[in-house]
Amino acid sequence: MFSREDTKALKGIAVVMMLLHHLAGFSNRYPVGFEGFKSLWEGFITEGYLENLAANVRICVSVFFFLGGYGMYKRMESGKGSLLDSIIGLFKSYWKVFVIFVPIAFIFFRRSGDGICYLCTRYDVQDLKTIITVVTANFFAMSDSINSEWWFIQTYICAMFLGTIYCIVTKKNKYFVVELFIIFMIDVFIRSFFPALESLDEFNRLASNFFYDKLLTIENRTPCFFAGITFAKFDAVVKIKKKLSEIPCSTLVSFIAVFAVMWCRGFVLGELFDIVYVISFTVLVSKFFDGVKPVKKIFGYIGKHNTNIWLIHTFFCYYFLEVTKIVYCTRNVWVDLLILLAMSLVSSVIINFIFKKSADLLTLVKKKFPKKSTVK
């Protein structure tokens, strides 16, 4: 079984990993005066384990692409969604956060001067024309200058576009292994061929080309999106999980295997085999969650808010000066992570509440003042 509840739980753990990545993965983004994290195990900090962990959990990006491809195929298969529907849905979620947080940013968090982290000064714009231009460009996701972590929107839209083409091209294929081979070859080209091509003088302008940057660079994670489509098409996640269930103590084995995958990614082979890691991670974590239902429910609830949390959290840990000091107040990475998660999750709940009540009010107004029909 690999239901929507399973994907929500996976998105939940992925978004928590994203928060850890942004919280602890960039020492140059810490608030001014923050002296770094502390730990009871001193070597966890001094020997670079936290730094490596924060970098390693960036696999969450690949997980989101994999689950995005999986979900898109299932919607298309059921006839309930199209590429346009998916894009509109993404922008609706984006705009809900945008219309609340962007005014807050420019009204309450315009900061400048010495002793302030450079990230907290980006809303110090005095010229009205510049503000209108910046807001408009960001509103339509043509720029990510308001929040740099919103780069994902353009890239994800491109992945959905390519994913739709991939579904059409591979529609008649009936062999799982054939599609996996195609995906691995695409991954090799994106990771090896195109960077080598870009390094040649004749093709050095590729790096500045919008379509190349969004469609054919490593950051795109397109092969992971394709993998999600293929695993949905052949129900491969369900089949692998059934095989894992035949192993004694499968829940414990899955947990250990997840740790092994992350260790291999972090210390042995690096990101080179992310296409393999993300498939393994997704299946193993899902199998682990099946054996610990309460944990699955917790991450499922977080996953229900994953889009809002992704769009919101870096305002708190990077851009809103006074709030960053709250987030980094304890110097314990796990406590600060919980603070950031709690603030982002509560903000998501409030945003959803505001828009639900607004929709209910609009419905009530329409009922009270129905449109008068005109009979000719």
C-alpha positions, -999 to 999 in steps of 0.1 A, spaced: 0 0 0 13 34 -10 -16 59 -4 -19 96 -2 -13 92 36 20 76 29 31 104 6 20 130 31 42 113 58 71 113 34 66 149 25 65 156 63 99 141 69 113 157 38 102 192 48 117 187 83 149 177 66 147 209 45 143 230 77 174 213 92 193 219 59 186 256 59 189 261 97 224 245 101 238 240 66 250 276 60 272 292 87 274 324 66 237 329 70 236 327 108 223 359 125 250 384 134 263 375 169 253 338 167 284 318 177 273 285 163 256 255 176 266 235 207 262 199 216 268 176 245 289 155 222 315 181 213 327 162 183 293 164 166 301 200 160 339 202 159 344 171 137 318 183 111 291 158 116 264 184 120 277 202 89 277 170 69 242 160 82 228 194 73 243 191 38 232 154 34 195 160 42 193 180 10 182 147 -4 148 162 5 147 181 -28 150 148 -47 123 133 -25 99 161 -34 106 156 -71 101 119 -68 68 123 -50 58 150 -73 63 128 -103 45 99 -85 15 122 -77 13 137 -111 11 103 -128 -16 91 -104 -37 122 -111 -33 119 -148 -41 82 -146 -74 89 -128 -83 117 -152 -85 142 -123 -56 164 -132 -36 179 -161 -4 199 -164 -24 231 -163 -43 221 -132 -10 212 -114 5 245 -123 -26 265 -112 -27 245 -79 10 253 -72 5 290 -79 -26 291 -56 -6 277 -28 22 301 -35 0 332 -37 -17 324 -4 16 327 14 28 356 -9 -1 380 -2 4 377 35 42 374 40 54 398 13 35 429 27 47 419 62 83 417 49 83 452 33 63 469 60 78 455 92 112 441 82 129 468 62 164 468 78 197 483 69 230 493 85 261 478 101 258 447 123 229 432 104 231 400 84 230 408 47 199 385 43 179 408 66 185 439 44 168 427 12 135 444 20 151 478 25 138 492 -8 128 529 -8 118 534 -44 81 527 -51 88 518 -87 114 492 -76 91 477 -50 63 473 -76 87 457 -101 102 433 -75 67 423 -62 53 418 -97 83 397 -108 81 375 -77 43 372 -78 46 354 -111 77 335 -100 98 352 -126 122 361 -98 131 348 -63 146 380 -50 121 383 -21 128 348 -9 157 329 -26 144 295 -16 114 301 -39 137 291 -68 120 257 -66 88 270 -83 103 277 -117 123 244 -116 94 224 -105 71 238 -132 97 228 -158 99 193 -142 61 190 -145 63 201 -182 90 175 -190 72 149 -169 41 153 -190 62 148 -222 78 118 -206 44 103 -198 34 107 -235 66 93 -249 67 62 -226 30 56 -226 32 24 -247 62 9 -229 53 -21 -207 87 -28 -192 98 -14 -159 134 -22 -165 134 -3 -198 121 29 -183 146 26 -154 174 23 -179 161 54 -198 160 74 -165 195 64 -155 208 74 -189 191 108 -186 206 112 -152 241 104 -166 236 130 -194 225 157 -169 253 150 -144 281 143 -169 275 152 -205 259 186 -202 284 200 -176 312 189 -199 295 205 -228 290 237 -209 328 238 -202 336 240 -239 342 275 -253 316 270 -280 289 262 -255 298 284 -225 268 305 -230 246 275 -220 250 284 -183 231 317 -188 203 302 -209 170 301 -190 157 269 -205 191 251 -201 193 262 -165 158 251 -156 156 219 -177 190 203 -180 211 212 -149 217 190 -119 196 213 -97 165 203 -117 163 168 -104 143 158 -134 154 122 -134 140 118 -99 107 133 -112 107 107 -140 115 80 -115 84 89 -95 63 87 -127 77 52 -135 73 39 -100 37 51 -100 30 36 -134 43 1 -124 32 3 -87 69 -5 -79 69 11 -44 40 -13 -34 58 -43 -48 91 -35 -32 74 -29 2 57 -63 -1 91 -79 -6 105 -60 24 76 -72 45 87 -108 41 120 -99 60 119 -106 97 118 -74 118 112 -55 86 105 -22 104 138 -23 122 157 -34 91 141 -6 71 153 20 97 188 6 97 188 6 59 177 43 58 206 51 80 229 31 57 216 50 26 222 84 42 257 74 55 266 62 20 253 94 5 271 115 30 305 98 34 310 72 6 296 82 -28 281 116 -24 253 129 -45 264 111 -76 238 84 -72 209 105 -59 186 87 -83 193 55 -65 193 70 -30 159 88 -34 142 56 -46 157 36 -17 150 64 8 113 67 -2 106 30 -1 125 23 31 110 53 51 75 43 39 81 8 51 94 20 84 63 43 88 40 13 83 55 -2 114 52 29 136 18 44 129 19 72 156 51 85 140 35 83 106 5 103 117 28 131 131 47 134 99 15 130 79 1 161 96 33 180 90 33 168 54 -2 182 49 13 216 54 45 209 35 40 235 8 32 263 32 61 253 55 85 253 26 74 288 14 74 303 49 103 289 70 132 309 55 115 341 64 119 331 100 155 317 99 170 341 74 151 373 65 131 386 94 158 400 117 140 398 151 125 364 143 159 349 134 171 357 169 142 337 183 149 307 160 186 306 169 180 314 206 192 281 223 223 271 202 209 236 204 202 226 168 174 202 177 155 227 200 160 255 174 147 231 147 116 225 167 111 262 172 114 268 135 91 239 127 65 251 152 66 287 140 62 276 103 35 250 111 14 274 132 18 301 104 5 275 79 -25 266 101 -33 304 104 -30 310 67 -52 281 59 -78 293 85 -78 328 70 -84 316 35 -110 290 45 -130 316 65 -126 341 35 -140 314 12 -169 306 36 -177 344 38 -177 347 1 -200 317 -3 -223 333 24 -224 366 5 -232 349 -28 -261 331 -11 -274 364 5 -271 383 -27 -276 359 -56 -272 372 -91 -305 383 -107 -312 364 -138 -323 384 -168 -350 370 -190 -351 383 -225 
